[in-house]
Amino acid sequence: MELAQITRALQQDAVTVVFINVLLQQIGLPVPAMPTLLLAGSLAATPSGLGRVLAAALVASVIADWLWFWSGRLFGYRVLAGLCKLSINPSSCVSQTEARFVRWGLPSLVVAKFIPGFSTVAPPIAGALRMSQPKFLLASAAGAALWAGVALGAGWFMQETVKATIALLDEHSGTAMVLALVLVGGWLGWKLWQKFRFRQLSAIPHITANELLSALAADHAPRVLDLRGAVMVAETPPIPGATHTTLERLPMAVAVWPKDSPIVTLCACPQDASAIHAARQLLDAGYLSVRPLKGGYAAWVAAQPEPAAGRAAA
């Protein structure tokens, strides 16, 4: 849709346009809402009109957050793992985002809208962690009001600048389109480069779940580092003897371990992202034998022998 069409739609019914745009973006669709909010703020004729648009953006954002909150409460870590799989860069795993959420707590929801990616992941994490719903809704509303208020306020106070910019873009729409495509292409190229770099980082010897089971039964069993998020650890059976940690606390977790002690890292990320990063860090720190578990926690669960009663019943 061209800027002229968006402008006409906002002039006719800014509340509806902003509500739909913000709702779609906060649900997770690649529909930018910030330009619409800036434009809506510049077109608002009165403070009361600006207030109605702000209310529409706030309600839409809270509805989307509430839906994600309950998806996390109902389905737990499966929602987080699904979001992680949608990432174009597997090294930016949800478990790392979850660790930041646990560390920052409720205030993180207030600033989440300003952090790309975190705004979608934070609500289901809050639900999976069984955060109080009234506290969540209050923090979500505060964050939405701050985020939308900044954009609408900027448009309101810079009305002439925004209008002049729109007129300039309309006049040079072809150049603007080329520039937008270049920026999108640059961003996509950077993300693909990160993915390529991660594949290079992944070129490290792994250990299979069956090999790990055999190694744990041997005399010199390896030490196991569990890098899954707190939600996943709380909702699933533990790994006997494993040390739970995060990438940020990794040096502290292994501080007293001998450098020649075999170590296995595991996570629940697509392509074993966190486990690979941890293994690389430990190898760079001088540890001699560190291998990520291929397939992560899911492979570990699949490799467990069936209980005797289950085999007899079968």
N, C-alpha and C positions, 0 to 999 in steps of 0.2 A: 504494500500500500504506500502511495506517495505521501509526502509531508502535507501537501495541500488537502488530500483526502482525510488524513488524520486530523488536521486542523478543523476541517468542516465538521467531522464527527464529534470532536470535543466541543465545538461551539454549540452543536445541537443538543448533546447529552453527555457532558463531561463525566458525570457521576457513573453512568453505566459503562462508558468506555474504560475509565480508570479501574472500576471494580473488576471487569472481565480481564483486563490486561494484567493487573496485579495478581488476581487469583490464578491465572494460567502460569505466570512466572513462578509464584511461590509453590505451586504444585510440583514444579520441576521441569516444565516445558521451556525450551530455549526461546522465550519471548521476552525481550528486554522491556522493563517497565520504567526505568529511570528517564529515558527521553520523553515518554508520555507524561510522566509526572511533571517534568520541567516545563513542557509545553502547556499542560493543563494549568499550572501555576501562573504562567505568563498570560493566559487567556482569561483567568478569573476576573470578573468585573468588580466584585465586592468581597470584603472579608468573609461574609456569610457564605458566599459561593465557594470561596476557598476552603472554608470549614467543612462544607458538604462533601467536597472532593476528598479532603483528608479523611473524613469519616468513612467514605466508600473504600479508600485504600486500606484503612485500618481493619475494617470488617473483613474484607477479602483476604488480607494477610493472615488474620487470626483464624479464619475458617480453614485455610490451607494448612496452617500449623497444627490446628486441632485434629484434622484428618491424619496428618503424619504422626502426631502424638499417639493417637489411638491405634494406628497401624503398628507402631513400635510396642505399645502395651499388649496388643493381641498376638503379634507374631515374633516379637523379640529380635534376636540377633539375625533371623532369616531376612528381615527387612534391611538391616544394615549391610549384610553380605550382598543382597541384591543391588543396593545402591552402589556398593563398591565395584561390582561387576560392570556397572554402567559407565564408570570412569574411563576416559580415554588414556589416562596415565595410571597404570596399576600400582605404581609406587606410592601414590597418594591414597593410602588405604583408610577405610572408615575406622579401623581400630585405632589408628593414630589420632583421628579426629575425636573419637570417643574418649581417649586419654586426656585430650585437652579439655573436653567438656567436663569430665570428672574433676579435673584440677581446678577449673575456673568456677564451676557450679552455676547457680541461677543467673548471675550477671552476664554469663556468656550469651544467654538468649536475647539480652537487650542489644548487644552489638552484633549478633549473628547476621543480621540483614546486610551489614557492610562487608562481610567476608564471603567472597564467592565460594559456593559449594557448601560452606558450613550452615548457611541458612536452611538448606534442605535436609541436611543430616541431623542437625541439632534436635528438632522436635521428636523424631522417632527414637533418638537416644534417650531423651527425657522420658518418653513413655516407657521404653524398655527398662529404664532404671526406676520405674514406679514413682516418679516425681509427683508431688501433690498437684492435682489438676487446677485448683484455683490459683496456686502460685505460678504454675506454668502459663495459664491464660493471662495473668497479670503481667508477667515478664514479656510474654509474646506481644501483648497489646502495647506495652511501653516501647519495645523495640520497633514495632511497626509504626507507631506514632513518630518516633524519632527519625526513622529512615524515610518515611513518606514526607514528614514535615520538613526535613532538610531539603529534599528535592522540590517540593511545592513552594517552599519559602524562597529558595534560590530563583525559581521561575518568577515568582511574584515581585521580588525586589529587582530583578534584572529583566523586566518586561521588554524594554526597548532593545536590549542586547539580544534576547532570545528571538524576538520578531525579526530583527535585522539579520540574524543568522539564518533563520528559516527562509527569508526572502533571498538571501545569497545562495543557499543550497538549492532552492527552486530554480533560480536563474542559471545555476551551473549544475544541474541535476546529473548530467552525464559524468562530469568530473567527480562529483560527490559519490556516485555509485562506484566508480573505479577505485577511489580512495577507500571506501568501505570494504570492497572486495579485497584490496591489498591488505588492509588491517586484519580482516577475518582470515585470509590466507596466511599471514604472518603468525597469527595466534595458533592456527591449526598446524602450521609447520613446526612451531616451537613445541607443541604438545607431542607431535609425532617424533620429533628429535628426542624428547624426554623418554618416549616409549622405546626408541632405538637404543638409547643409553642404558635403559633398564634391562633390555635383552642382553646387552654386553655384560652388564653387572651380574646377570643370571647365569653366566657361564662359569659355574662353580660346582664341584662334585656334590651331589645330593645323597641322601640315604632314604631307602624305602621304608614303609611302615613295618614290613615283615623283618627287614634287616634290623630295625630298631628294637623290635620285640626280642629278637635273638640276642642282640647286644646287651639289653637290659638284664637278660637272664645269665649273662656271663659274669666272670669274677670281677673284671674291671669295666663295670657298666659306665656308659657315658652320662654326663650331666645334661639334663634337659631344660631348656629355656622356653617357657610358654609365653608368647608375645600376643596372645589374643586379648581383645578388649575385656573390660570388667563385666560387661553384660554377658558376653559369650561364656566367660569362665563361670559366672554365677548360675547360668541356665543349663549347663551341660556337665556331665560327669568329669571329675578332675583326672589329670594324668598323674599316677602315683609317682611321688618323688620329684615332680617337676617344679621349677622355680618360676613363678609368674613375675613378669617385669614388662617394661615398655622400652622403646628405643631411647627415650630420654634418660631413663634410670639404668640403662644397660651397664655402664662402667661400675656403678655401685653394686649391682647384682653379682658381678663376677670378680669383685675386687680381691677376694681371698682365695680364688680358685687357682690352682697351679696352671702355668702356661702350657704344660704338656698334657693336661687332662682333656680327653675327648669330650666335645660338646655338640649337642644337637639342638638346633633352633626350630621352632614351629610356630605357625600362626593359622589364621583362618581366612587369609586374604587371597584374592585371585592371583595366580602365578606365584604364590608363596612370597609376596612382596616384602612384608616385614621381616620374615625369617631370613631372606636373602640379605637384606640390609644389615640385620644384626650379625649374620655370619661374616659379612665383609668387614664390618667394624672390628670384630674380634680378631680376625686374621690380620688386619692392619695394625692392631694393638699388640701383636706378637703371639697370640694363641696359635698353637701348632695344628690342631685338628678340630675344625668346626664345619659341620655340614647341616644344611637346611633339610627338613623332612619334606620329601616330595609329596605333594598333595595335602600337606598340612593336617589339621585336626580331623578333617573328614576322612582322610586316608587312615589315620590312626584308629578311628572308630570302626571303619570297615574291616580292618585287619584283626580286630579282637575276636578271639575264639568264642563260639556260641556256648552259653551255659549248658551244663550236662542235661538239665531238665528239658531245655529247649530242644536238644538233639534227640532225646528219648521220645519227646512228644511228636517230633517230625517223623 
